[in-house]
Amino acid sequence: MDLRIAVLPGDGIGVEVVDASMRVLDVVAGKFGHKVHAEFADVGWAAIDKHGTALPASTREICKRNSAILFGAVGLPDRDQTLPQKERPERVALLELRKGLYANLRHVLLPPGLASRCPLKMELIQRGIDIMIIRELTGGLYYGQPQGISGASPDRKAIDTLAYSESEISRILKVGFETARKRRKRLTSVDKANILATSQLWRELATAMGKQYPDVQLEHMYVDNASMQLLRRPSDFDVIVTENTFGDILSDEASMLAGSIGLVPSASLGEPGADGTSSVPFYEPIHGSAPDIAGQNKANPVATILTVAMMLNYTFGLSKEAAAIEKATFAVLNAGKILTGDLGGKSTCSEVTDAVIAGL
Ligand SMILES: NC(=O)c1ccc[n+]([C@@H]2O[C@H](COP(=O)([O-])OP(=O)(O)OC[C@H]3O[C@@H](n4cnc5c(N)ncnc54)[C@H](O)[C@@H]3O)[C@@H](O)[C@H]2O)c1
């Protein structure tokens, strides 16, 4: 198969971790008889310095004509401060490239060999942690209208609107059920149906859709309870599906359970052509550009390597190839000998990458 990918390393460690993951991808593609067509493009400060903007037209074009986008990270805090909020690279590049992508998936997996890196007590994580969090990304409080601050002090008023349509809720619930079906067949739908109208509609639609997925065990959970249960009994969660704001908070909370921000991959998915947009699936590690360790070969490449595995799975349907990457990566982590500094090791980004490739 031809794997056509737009590759946007961006700033800081984005460059190192994307390079590492592309090395892994090349080896897997070679082993399984695929051809990688990677088109590299500038984004973030790397693009501002060359083209005067964080997302040049040439980069948009490259993204549009490929089947997937592999993204490193953008932003450099010292330089970001010199720009107004809305012109900062993270805002400009991420908002634009993720437009129309309504499903954000984060895979939080604690390798058993790294259990001591998890902030929870051993007795709470004995059965392991492997959670796929699915956050709705294009609706809810972030986009609802009216929104803003009006009036004069001290009588100003602020308003945000939480709105969801049936179709927006149904399409993300479907991603939840389909994902659960391919995993351990448990779906936790998180809402606040005791208070919010949007959550009441959400719960009604989830219950109805559950009838089409008799093989998936559906449970409903209030968001306040979910934030507590994630820390009390994380092993019980398989797939979590929730709306934008709840997902923003819960996915950050859950990411901590993996042991390091350098281990968590993510995907943002939509339906190509839906809403008149041609949304290209967007894959990135959840971490930023980490300027404190950039350019020193210290970054943990695992999140980006696992991001490539997600890309093979979700965009190209290559589950065996994805599984091969995951197996080789977790073997390295579980062995506990070749680890980067964020995991208490002394190995470099290149050494971890070499070890994963050796395992392939
Ligand atoms: N999607 C994105 O592009 C994205 C996401 C988050 C932050 N950012 C940007 O990145 C810049 C730095 O942000 P930050 O410092 O808040 O977050 P960060 O994720 O870059 O770093 C937070 C801490 O985690 C460490 N870390 C992160 N990834 C690591 C890895 N792979 N291996 C080892 N250690 C790792 C860093 O060294 C740092 O100590 C900012 O400009 C921010 O706006 C971009």
Ligand as a Chemical Component Dictionary entry (heavy atoms), coordinates in Angstrom:
data_LIG
# 
_chem_comp.id                   LIG 
_chem_comp.type                 NON-POLYMER 
_chem_comp.pdbx_formal_charge   0 
_chem_comp.three_letter_code    LIG 
# 
loop_
_chem_comp_atom.comp_id 
_chem_comp_atom.atom_id 
_chem_comp_atom.alt_atom_id 
_chem_comp_atom.type_symbol 
_chem_comp_atom.charge 
_chem_comp_atom.model_Cartn_x 
_chem_comp_atom.model_Cartn_y 
_chem_comp_atom.model_Cartn_z 
_chem_comp_atom.pdbx_ordinal 
LIG N1  N1  N 0  0.166  20.337 20.250 1  
LIG C1  C1  C 0  1.167  21.175 20.428 2  
LIG O1  O1  O 0  1.858  21.551 19.497 3  
LIG C2  C2  C 0  1.485  21.650 21.806 4  
LIG C3  C3  C 0  0.950  21.032 22.940 5  
LIG C4  C4  C 0  1.316  21.498 24.195 6  
LIG C5  C5  C 0  2.192  22.573 24.303 7  
LIG N2  N2  N 1  2.666  23.159 23.167 8  
LIG C6  C6  C 0  3.644  24.255 23.205 9  
LIG O2  O2  O 0  4.902  23.710 23.579 10 
LIG C7  C7  C 0  5.655  24.677 24.306 11 
LIG C8  C8  C 0  6.115  24.083 25.628 12 
LIG O3  O3  O 0  4.963  23.796 26.413 13 
LIG P1  P1  P 0  4.997  23.138 27.863 14 
LIG O4  O4  O 0  6.387  23.263 28.428 15 
LIG O5  O5  O -1 3.863  23.672 28.615 16 
LIG O6  O6  O 0  4.653  21.599 27.617 17 
LIG P2  P2  P 0  5.593  20.421 27.078 18 
LIG O7  O7  O 0  4.711  19.238 26.874 19 
LIG O8  O8  O 0  6.349  20.866 25.911 20 
LIG O9  O9  O 0  6.616  20.125 28.290 21 
LIG C9  C9  C 0  6.198  19.898 29.630 22 
LIG C10 C10 C 0  7.294  19.113 30.376 23 
LIG O10 O10 O 0  7.269  17.747 29.927 24 
LIG C11 C11 C 0  8.527  17.398 29.366 25 
LIG N3  N3  N 0  8.287  16.615 28.155 26 
LIG C12 C12 C 0  7.318  16.836 27.230 27 
LIG N4  N4  N 0  7.394  15.938 26.246 28 
LIG C13 C13 C 0  8.423  15.132 26.546 29 
LIG C14 C14 C 0  9.008  14.009 25.895 30 
LIG N5  N5  N 0  8.555  13.527 24.711 31 
LIG N6  N6  N 0  10.078 13.422 26.480 32 
LIG C15 C15 C 0  10.552 13.869 27.656 33 
LIG N7  N7  N 0  10.033 14.926 28.323 34 
LIG C16 C16 C 0  8.982  15.546 27.772 35 
LIG C17 C17 C 0  9.247  18.704 29.053 36 
LIG O11 O11 O 0  10.642 18.565 29.071 37 
LIG C18 C18 C 0  8.697  19.633 30.117 38 
LIG O12 O12 O 0  9.472  19.512 31.278 39 
LIG C19 C19 C 0  4.746  25.893 24.467 40 
LIG O13 O13 O 0  5.076  26.840 23.493 41 
LIG C20 C20 C 0  3.362  25.338 24.233 42 
LIG O14 O14 O 0  2.494  26.304 23.735 43 
LIG C21 C21 C 0  2.355  22.713 21.928 44 
# 
loop_
_chem_comp_bond.comp_id 
_chem_comp_bond.atom_id_1 
_chem_comp_bond.atom_id_2 
_chem_comp_bond.value_order 
_chem_comp_bond.pdbx_ordinal 
LIG N1  C1  SING 1  
LIG C1  O1  DOUB 2  
LIG C1  C2  SING 3  
LIG C2  C3  SING 4  
LIG C2  C21 DOUB 5  
LIG C3  C4  DOUB 6  
LIG C4  C5  SING 7  
LIG C5  N2  DOUB 8  
LIG N2  C6  SING 9  
LIG N2  C21 SING 10 
LIG C6  O2  SING 11 
LIG C6  C20 SING 12 
LIG O2  C7  SING 13 
LIG C7  C8  SING 14 
LIG C7  C19 SING 15 
LIG C8  O3  SING 16 
LIG O3  P1  SING 17 
LIG P1  O4  DOUB 18 
LIG P1  O5  SING 19 
LIG P1  O6  SING 20 
LIG O6  P2  SING 21 
LIG P2  O7  DOUB 22 
LIG P2  O8  SING 23 
LIG P2  O9  SING 24 
LIG O9  C9  SING 25 
LIG C9  C10 SING 26 
LIG C10 O10 SING 27 
LIG C10 C18 SING 28 
LIG O10 C11 SING 29 
LIG C11 N3  SING 30 
LIG C11 C17 SING 31 
LIG N3  C12 SING 32 
LIG N3  C16 SING 33 
LIG C12 N4  DOUB 34 
LIG N4  C13 SING 35 
LIG C13 C14 SING 36 
LIG C13 C16 DOUB 37 
LIG C14 N5  SING 38 
LIG C14 N6  DOUB 39 
LIG N6  C15 SING 40 
LIG C15 N7  DOUB 41 
LIG N7  C16 SING 42 
LIG C17 O11 SING 43 
LIG C17 C18 SING 44 
LIG C18 O12 SING 45 
LIG C19 O13 SING 46 
LIG C19 C20 SING 47 
LIG C20 O14 SING 48 
# 
